[in-house]
Amino acid sequence: MKYKFVLLIFTFALSGLFADTVNWLSEYDKALAAAQEEDKNIFVLITAPSWCVWCQRLEENVLSKPEFQSYLTENYIPLKLLDKVDGVRNPELAGFDFSGYPSVFLYDKKGQFIENIYTQDPVAMVNSMRRYKSSQGVFKPLLKDLKLPEKYTFSADGGGEYINRNDGTWYLKTGSETIEYKQMKYDYEYLYLEHARQEHVIALPMKGTDRHMATLQEGNWVWSDLSDVIRIGGDPYFD
């Protein structure tokens, strides 16, 4: 009984070390309304602490720290979005593009994107929050809503064009030659095209400033730079 009592005290003390004093909101619309009312930017945490090891480490390394909680509460509107609600995917996640758990973003009081500030370093996290405390963001469309470029032109090696068929396929036109490509995926950095017959991928920048080619060698992608690419059309976000 004595040992159980000691263990109970220790468990209670340990839980106090990780006490969460932040009044987290769980809905984006309510966070946006609060941000406008209180004239604060929004701190967005996307997490899955029930199974994600890095989410658990973020809780331990950053989110549980009193200095983080204090600064967040005083200067931001805190929004926490869990991976699931009532056993199903959290519908709030549909409004965000993120590559994995955990993700940490800052948005301004108008709901515009400021920066991705994910780190496991509590000092770096708070410093980023201080840096962007009064920043204005930019409109950042969801990936699914992005308008893809009509084509890319380049002058190296005789010149040519990567042309969008708008059906998930592209083709490279160089002189009299036409080479088929399949659109693999895209993000805010690159559009990835896979050669229809050969084992290589072209990564065309969404901003249209340079071009890269990736070749699969022994299971690893090896990248090389190719220059002088101009994007034609595409989403105004990248202008």
MIPALO-157714 format. One record per residue: residue in three letters; x, y, z of N, C-alpha, C in turn. Coordinates in steps of 0.2 Angstrom, whole numbers, plus 2048, in hexadecimal, padded with zeros to 3 digits. Last residue first. Example, Ala and Ser with C-alpha at 12.3 -4.5 7.8 and 13.67 -1.06 7.14 Angstrom:
% residues 2
SER8407F58238447FB824840800827ALA8427E482783E7EA8278427F0827
***
This chain:
% residues 239
ASP80F8A96DA8128AE6D68168B36DAPHE80889F6E080F89E6DF8138A46DBTYR7FB8A36E17FF8A26E78068A26E6PRO7F68A16D47F88A86D67FC8A86DCASP7F98916CC7F68956D27F989C6D3GLY7FC8916BA7FD88F6C17F98936C6GLY8078986AD8008976B18018946B8ILE8178926AB8118956A880B8936ABARG8278926B28208906B381B8956AFILE83688F6AB8318946AC82A8916ACVAL84788A6AE8408886AD83B88E6AFASP8568896B085288D6AB84B88B6A9SER85E8796B385D8806B38588836AELEU85E86B6BE85E86E6B785B8756B7ASP8678616CA8648686C88648696C0SER8628516D08678556CC86385C6CATRP8618456DC85E84B6D986484E6D6VAL85C8346DF8628396DE86083F6DATRP85382A6E985282F6E48598346E4ASN8578196EB8578206EE8578246E8GLY85880C6E685280D6EB8528146EDGLU86280D6DD8628086E385E80A6E8GLN85C81B6D78628176D78638136DELEU8518256CE8518206D385781B6D2THR8538366CC85482F6C985582A6CFALA84C8466CA84E8406CE84E83A6CBMET84F8566C584E84F6C385084A6C8HIS8498676C684D8616C984B85B6C6ARG8498786C38478716C184B86C6C4ASP8448886C78498846C584587D6C4THR8388906C883F8936C884488F6C6GLY82A88E6CB82D88E6C58338926C4LYS82388B6D68258926D58288936CFMET82387D6D681C8816D581D8886D4PRO82F8756CD82D8796D282787D6D1LEU82F8646C882E86B6C682C86F6CBALA8378566C783485A6CC8348616CAILE8368476BF83784E6BE8348526C4VAL83D8376C283883C6C383A8436C2HIS8408276BA84282D6BC83C8326BDGLU84081A6B284081B6B98438216BBGLN83681B6A383C81B6A683B81C6AEARG82981D69F82C81769D8338166A1ALA8238296A381F8236A282281D6A1HIS82A8326B182B8306AA8278296A9GLU82083C6BC8248356BB8248336B3LEU82184B6C481F8476BE8238416BDTYR81C8556D182084F6CF81D84C6C9LEU81F8666D581A8616D281E85C6CFTYR82386D6E582586A6DF81F8666DCGLU81E8756F08258766EE8258736E6TYR8128716F58138786F481A87A6F1ASP80F8626EA80F8666F081086D6EFTYR80A8546E080C85B6E180B85E6E8LYS80C8456D78098496DC80C8506DCMET80D8406C980D83C6CF80983F6D5GLN8088406B98088446BF8078406C5LYS8128386AD80C8386B180D83C6B7TYR81783D69D81883D6A481283C6A7GLU81F83A68C81983969181B839698ILE82684468182783F68682283F68BTHR82A84767082584867582584267AGLU83485066483384A66982E84C66ESER83785A65D83385665A83185065EGLY83A86566A83B864662835860660THR83385E67783A86167583B86066ELYS82785D68382885E67B82F86167ALEU82185268E82685668D827857685TYR81085269581585069081B85568FTRP80684B6A380A85069F80E84E69ATHR7F78476AB7FD8456A780084B6A4GLY7EB84B6B17F08476B57F68446B1ASP7E58536A87E284C6A97E68486ADASN7EC85E6A37E685F6A87E28586A9ARG7F785D69C7F185B6987EB85C69DASN80486869C7FF8656A07F986469CILE81586769680E869695809865699TYR82486D69682086869981986A699GLU82F87168882987268C82686C690GLY83F876683839872683834874687GLY85187767F84A87A681845875680GLY85E87467D85A875677853877678ASP86387368A86386E68685F86E680ALA85888069185E87C69185D87668DSER84C88669185088768B85688368BPHE83B882696842883697846883691THR82A88469D82F88469783688569ATYR81C87C6A282387E6A482787F69ELYS80A87F6A381087C6A081687F6A4GLU8008826AC7FE8806A580487C6A2PRO80187D6BD8038816B780087E6B1LEU7F187B6C77F88796C57FA87D6BELYS7EA8826D47EA8826CD7F18806CBLEU7E587A6E37EA87E6DF7E987D6D8ASP7DD8736EB7DA8786E87DF87C6E3LYS7E48696F17DF8676ED7DC86D6E9LEU7EC8726FA7EF86E6F47EA86C6EFLEU7E48816FE7E587A6FF7E88776F9PRO7EC8916FD7E788C6FB7E98856FDLYS7F089D7077F38977057EE892703PHE7F38AE7097EE8A97077F18A3704VAL7FE8B27167FC8B270F7F78AD70EGLY7FE8BC7268008B67227FE8B771AGLN8078C77308018C672B8038C0727SER80D8C674180E8C57398078C5736SER80F8C774E80B8CC74B80B8CC743LYS8168BB7518118BD75580C8C2752TYR8218B674B81C8B77478158B974BARG82B8B675682D8B974F8268BA74BARG8258AF7608268B67618278B975AMET8258A275A81E8A575B81F8AD75DSER8328A075982E8A17538288A4754ASN83589F7678388A47638348A575CVAL82E89376A82B89A76D82F8A0769MET83588A76282E88B76182C892764ALA84288B76884188D76183A88E75FVAL83F88677584288D77484188F76DPRO83B87977283687E775839885774ASP83D86F76584187376983C87976CGLN83786875B83786576283B869767THR82D87175083387075283286C759TYR82387A74482487474782B873749ILE81E88573D823886742825880746ASN81A88C72E81A885732820886737GLU81189C72D81789872D816891730ILE8048A272880A8A672A8108A1729PHE7F58A271F7FB89F7228018A3723GLN7E68AB7267EB8AA7207F28A7723GLY7DC8AE72E7DC8A872C7E18A6726LYS7DD8BB7337D98BA72E7D98B372BLYS7E78B973D7E08BA73F7DB8BA73AASP7F28AD7367F08B37397E98B473BTYR7F989E73C7F58A17387F38A873BLEU80689273E8038987407FF89B73APHE80788074180788673D80488C740VAL80D87074380C87674780C87C742SER80A85F74480B86574080A86B744PRO81184E74980D85574A80F85A744TYR80A84873A80984A74180F84A744GLY80B84E72980B84972E80A84C735SER80985972080C85271D80D84D723PHE7FA86271C80086072180385971FASP7EE86E7197F38697167F986871BPHE7DE8707207E58717207E986C71CGLY7D186D7207D287371F7DA87571FALA7CF8607257CE86171E7D086871CLEU7D08607327D685F72F7D5860727GLU7C385F7377C68667377CD866733PRO7BF8527387BD8567327C085D732ASN7C984673D7C784C73F7C5850739ARG7C483573A7C983B7387C584173AVAL7BC82D7487BD82F7417C2835740GLY7BB82D7567BD8277537BE82874BASP7B883975B7B383475C7B582E757VAL7C483F7517BF8417567BA83C755LYS7D683F74D7CF83C74D7CB83F752ASP7E184874E7E08447487D9841748LEU7DC8587557DE8517567DD84D74FLEU7E28687567DE8637527E085C752LYS7E187675F7E486F75F7DF86B75BLEU7E58877607E188275C7E487B75CPRO7E78967697E988F7687E488A765ILE7EB8A57647E58A17657E789A764TYR7F98AD76D7F68AA7687EF8A7769ASN7FD8B37797FF8B67737FB8B376DGLU7FB8AC7857FB8B37857FB8B677ETHR7FC89F7817F68A17847F58A9784LEU80A89E77D80489D7797FE8A077BTYR8118A17898118A678380C8A477ESER80D89679180C89D79380C8A278DGLN81188B78A80A88C78C80889378EPHE81F88E78B81C88D78481488F786GLU82288E79882389479482089478EPRO81E88179C81A88679E81C88D79ALYS81D87379082187879481D87E796SER81586B78981586A790819870794LEU81A86D77C81386F77E81286F785VAL82786877C82586E77A81F87077EASN82A85A78083085F77F82D86677EGLU81D854781822854786828859786GLU81785677581485877B819858781LEU82185176C81F85876C81C85B772ARG82084476F82684777182584F771GLN81384176A81484077181B844774CYS81684375D811848760812847768TRP81F83975B82284075A81D84575DVAL81682E75C81C82F76181E836761CYS80582D75B80B83075881083175DTRP7FA8297637FE82375F80582675CSER7F48337697F282C76B7F7827768PRO7F783F7637FB83D7697FA83676BALA7F88467567F58407577F883D75DTHR7F58577507F88527547F484C755ILE7F786774C7F486174A7F885B74CLEU7F58777527F98717547F586B751VAL7F788874F7F388274D7F887C74EPHE7F48987557F98927557F588C754ILE7F08A774D7EE8A074F7F389B74FASN7F18B87547F28B374F7F08AC752LYS7E58C375A7EA8BF75B7EB8BA755ASP7D98CB75E7DF8CE75A7E58CA75BGLU7CE8C67647D38C87687DA8CB765GLU7C68C47587C38C875E7C98CA763GLN7CE8BD7507CB8C374E7C98C8754ALA7CF8B17587D58B57557D38BC753ALA7C28AD7597C68AF75F7CC8B375DALA7C08A974C7BC8AE74F7BF8B1755LEU7C989F74B7CA8A57467C68AA749ALA7C58967547CB8987557CC89F751LYS7B989274E7B98957557BF899756ASP7BD88C7427B98927427B9896748TYR7C58817477C88867447C488D744GLU7C387A7577C087B7517C388174ESER7C98787637C987275F7C6873758LEU7D488276E7CE88176A7CE87B766TRP7DB88077E7DB87E7777D487E774ASN7E188878A7DA8877887DA886780VAL7EF8817927ED88578C7E588378BTHR7F587A79C7F187F79E7EE883798ASP7F886A79E7F786E7997F287479BALA8058627A77FF8657A77FE86A7A2PHE81185B7A980E85C7A380785E7A2LEU81385B7B781885E7B381685F7ACGLY8088547BC80885B7BC80D85F7B8SER80B8477BA80684A7B58068517B6LEU8158467C48178467BD8128497B8ALA80C8477CF81184C7CE81484C7C7PHE80583B7CD8018417CD8068477CCTHR80F8317CE80B8327C88088397C7PHE8138337DB8188347D68148357CFILE8078307E280A8367E380F8387DDLEU8078227DE8018277DD80482E7DDLEU81281D7E481281D7DD80C8227DAVAL80F81E7F18158227EF8148237E7PHE8058157F280381C7F48098217F1LYS80B8097EF80680C7EA8048137ECTYR8138087FA8168097F381180C7EELYS80A80680480E80C80481180D7FDMET8047FA800800800800804806800
***
